Amino acid sequence: MYQFAELHPELQSSVYDSYYKFVYRDIFYLLKDHPLTEDMIQEAFFKILSSIKKHRVDNMLPWIRQVSRNVALDYLRKTKKERYTVNVDHVNLSEEVLVSATSLLQLEDEVEDKIRNELLHQAITELRPDYRELITLFYIEEGSYKELGNELGLSEYAVSQKLYRARKKLLKQFHKKWVNKEWNERTT
C-alpha cells in the first residue's frame, strides 16, 4: 500500500481503472448488482494492496482475480439469508445496468484493440527488414519454420533463433510505444 500511495494520482487512477476492468465481469456475475460490485471491487483492491507483500505471488493476474472473487464470495456467505429474496425491479435494473456496462466495456475494448493494433503495425514497420520479413511470413502468412527456412535459405533452427530475436525486438519496440502512449495520455 505504501508504494501505491507514492504513485502520481493519475497513475494511481490508471492502475485502479485497469484493475476495475479486469475483474468487473467476474464480480458482477457473482453479485448481480452494479453498486455492490463496485464496492466489492474497491474492497478487494485495498485487500490486494495491503496483502501483496505478505504473499509470494508467481502469477499475478490469476491471484488478483482469485482474491477479488474471494472477497465477493465472502460477502455472499455473510449475507446468505438475504440473497434468496429477489426484487423484480432490481432484476430489471440490474439487467439494464449489465447491458449498459457490457456495451461500454465492449466499446472500450474495441477502441483499445484498434489503438494497440495500430501501434503494433508501427512497431513492425520499424523492425530491421529481415526481422520484419520473418514476423510477416510467420504470423501474417502463417508459414511454418520449415517453409520459412526453405524460402529464406535458412535451417529451421536458424529460423527459430532469428524469429525469437525478432519477437524480442518487436516486444521491446511495442512496449515503448504502448507504455509511452498510455503515460502521455494520462499526463495531458
VEXDREN-2710 file (C-alpha; in Angstrom, 1 decimal):
% VEXDREN-2710
k/r/px/py/pz
1/MET/0.0/0.0/0.0
2/TYR/2.9/2.3/0.8
3/GLN/4.4/2.1/-2.7
4/PHE/1.0/2.7/-4.3
5/ALA/0.4/5.8/-2.2
6/GLU/3.7/7.2/-3.6
7/LEU/2.5/7.0/-7.2
8/HIS/1.3/10.0/-9.1
9/PRO/-2.5/10.4/-8.6
10/GLU/-3.1/9.9/-12.4
11/LEU/-1.0/6.8/-12.4
12/GLN/-3.0/5.5/-9.3
13/SER/-6.2/6.1/-11.2
14/SER/-4.8/4.3/-14.2
15/VAL/-3.8/1.3/-12.1
16/TYR/-7.2/1.2/-10.4
17/ASP/-9.1/1.6/-13.8
18/SER/-7.1/-1.3/-15.3
19/TYR/-7.8/-3.5/-12.2
20/TYR/-11.5/-2.5/-12.3
21/LYS/-11.9/-3.5/-16.0
22/PHE/-10.0/-6.7/-15.3
23/VAL/-12.3/-8.0/-12.5
24/TYR/-15.7/-6.3/-13.1
25/ARG/-17.3/-9.0/-15.2
26/ASP/-16.4/-11.8/-12.7
27/ILE/-17.6/-9.9/-9.7
28/PHE/-20.8/-8.6/-11.3
29/TYR/-21.5/-12.2/-12.4
30/LEU/-21.4/-13.3/-8.8
31/LEU/-23.2/-10.4/-7.2
32/LYS/-25.6/-9.2/-10.0
33/ASP/-25.6/-5.7/-8.5
34/HIS/-23.6/-2.9/-10.1
35/PRO/-23.2/-0.6/-7.0
36/LEU/-22.4/-3.7/-4.8
37/THR/-19.9/-4.9/-7.5
38/GLU/-18.1/-1.5/-7.4
39/ASP/-17.9/-1.7/-3.6
40/MET/-16.5/-5.2/-3.6
41/ILE/-14.0/-4.3/-6.3
42/GLN/-12.8/-1.4/-4.2
43/GLU/-12.6/-3.6/-1.1
44/ALA/-10.7/-6.3/-3.0
45/PHE/-8.3/-3.7/-4.4
46/PHE/-7.4/-2.5/-0.9
47/LYS/-7.1/-6.1/0.3
48/ILE/-4.7/-6.8/-2.6
49/LEU/-2.6/-3.7/-2.0
50/SER/-2.3/-4.5/1.7
51/SER/-1.5/-8.2/1.3
52/ILE/0.7/-8.3/-1.8
53/LYS/3.9/-8.0/0.3
54/LYS/2.8/-10.8/2.6
55/HIS/2.5/-13.4/-0.2
56/ARG/4.8/-14.8/-2.8
57/VAL/2.9/-14.5/-6.0
58/ASP/4.1/-16.2/-9.1
59/ASN/1.2/-15.5/-11.4
60/MET/-0.1/-12.0/-10.5
61/LEU/-3.2/-11.8/-12.7
62/PRO/-4.8/-15.1/-11.6
63/TRP/-4.0/-14.3/-8.0
64/ILE/-5.6/-10.8/-8.3
65/ARG/-8.7/-12.3/-9.9
66/GLN/-9.0/-15.0/-7.2
67/VAL/-8.6/-12.5/-4.3
68/SER/-11.3/-10.4/-5.9
69/ARG/-13.6/-13.4/-6.3
70/ASN/-13.0/-14.5/-2.7
71/VAL/-13.9/-11.0/-1.4
72/ALA/-17.2/-11.2/-3.3
73/LEU/-17.9/-14.8/-2.2
74/ASP/-17.1/-13.9/1.4
75/TYR/-19.7/-11.1/1.1
76/LEU/-22.2/-13.6/-0.3
77/ARG/-21.6/-16.1/2.5
78/LYS/-22.1/-13.3/5.1
79/THR/-25.4/-12.2/3.5
80/LYS/-26.7/-15.6/2.6
81/LYS/-30.2/-15.2/4.0
82/GLU/-30.9/-12.0/2.2
83/ARG/-29.6/-13.4/-1.1
84/TYR/-32.6/-15.6/-1.8
85/THR/-35.1/-12.8/-1.9
86/VAL/-35.3/-11.1/-5.3
87/ASN/-36.9/-7.8/-6.1
88/VAL/-38.3/-7.8/-9.6
89/ASP/-37.5/-4.1/-10.1
90/HIS/-33.9/-4.8/-9.0
91/VAL/-33.6/-7.6/-11.6
92/ASN/-34.8/-5.4/-14.4
93/LEU/-32.5/-2.6/-13.3
94/SER/-29.6/-5.0/-13.0
95/GLU/-30.1/-6.3/-16.5
96/GLU/-30.2/-2.7/-17.9
97/VAL/-27.0/-1.8/-16.0
98/LEU/-25.3/-5.0/-17.1
99/VAL/-26.3/-4.4/-20.8
100/SER/-25.1/-0.8/-20.4
101/ALA/-21.9/-1.7/-18.7
102/THR/-21.2/-4.6/-21.0
103/SER/-21.7/-2.4/-24.1
104/LEU/-19.4/0.3/-22.6
105/LEU/-16.7/-2.3/-21.8
106/GLN/-17.0/-3.8/-25.3
107/LEU/-16.6/-0.3/-26.9
108/GLU/-13.6/0.4/-24.7
109/ASP/-12.1/-2.9/-25.7
110/GLU/-12.7/-2.3/-29.4
111/VAL/-11.0/1.1/-29.2
112/GLU/-8.1/-0.2/-27.2
113/ASP/-7.7/-3.1/-29.6
114/LYS/-7.6/-0.8/-32.6
115/ILE/-5.1/1.5/-31.0
116/ARG/-2.9/-1.5/-29.9
117/ASN/-3.0/-2.9/-33.4
118/GLU/-2.0/0.4/-35.0
119/LEU/0.9/0.7/-32.6
120/LEU/1.9/-3.0/-33.3
121/HIS/1.9/-2.4/-37.0
122/GLN/4.0/0.8/-36.5
123/ALA/6.5/-1.3/-34.4
124/ILE/6.6/-4.0/-37.1
125/THR/7.5/-1.4/-39.8
126/GLU/10.3/-0.1/-37.6
127/LEU/12.0/-3.5/-37.4
128/ARG/15.0/-4.4/-39.4
129/PRO/14.0/-5.7/-42.8
130/ASP/14.9/-9.3/-42.1
131/TYR/13.1/-9.3/-38.8
132/ARG/10.0/-7.6/-40.4
133/GLU/10.0/-10.3/-43.1
134/LEU/10.2/-13.1/-40.6
135/ILE/7.4/-11.7/-38.5
136/THR/5.2/-11.1/-41.6
137/LEU/5.8/-14.6/-43.0
138/PHE/5.3/-16.4/-39.8
139/TYR/2.3/-14.5/-38.2
140/ILE/0.5/-12.9/-41.1
141/GLU/1.1/-15.5/-43.9
142/GLU/1.2/-18.3/-41.2
143/GLY/4.2/-20.1/-42.6
144/SER/5.9/-22.9/-40.7
145/TYR/9.6/-22.9/-39.6
146/LYS/10.3/-25.3/-42.5
147/GLU/8.5/-23.2/-45.1
148/LEU/10.3/-20.0/-43.8
149/GLY/13.7/-21.9/-43.9
150/ASN/13.1/-23.0/-47.5
151/GLU/12.0/-19.6/-48.6
152/LEU/14.9/-17.7/-46.8
153/GLY/17.6/-20.4/-47.3
154/LEU/18.0/-21.0/-43.6
155/SER/17.8/-24.0/-41.4
156/GLU/14.7/-24.5/-39.1
157/TYR/16.9/-23.8/-36.1
158/ALA/18.2/-20.6/-37.6
159/VAL/14.7/-19.5/-38.4
160/SER/13.6/-20.2/-34.8
161/GLN/16.5/-18.3/-33.4
162/LYS/16.0/-15.3/-35.7
163/LEU/12.3/-15.3/-35.0
164/TYR/13.0/-15.4/-31.3
165/ARG/15.2/-12.3/-31.7
166/ALA/12.6/-10.6/-33.9
167/ARG/9.9/-11.2/-31.4
168/LYS/12.0/-9.9/-28.6
169/LYS/12.9/-6.7/-30.5
170/LEU/9.2/-6.3/-31.6
171/LEU/8.1/-6.6/-28.0
172/LYS/10.6/-4.0/-26.9
173/GLN/9.6/-1.5/-29.5
174/PHE/5.9/-2.2/-29.0
175/HIS/6.2/-1.8/-25.2
176/LYS/7.9/1.5/-25.6
177/LYS/5.1/2.8/-27.9
178/TRP/2.3/1.4/-25.7
179/VAL/3.6/2.5/-22.3
180/ASN/4.7/5.9/-23.6
181/LYS/1.3/6.4/-25.3
182/GLU/-0.6/5.4/-22.1
183/TRP/1.6/7.7/-19.9
184/ASN/1.3/10.6/-22.3
185/GLU/-2.5/10.3/-22.5
186/ARG/-2.7/10.3/-18.7
187/THR/-0.5/13.3/-18.2
188/THR/-2.1/15.6/-20.8
END
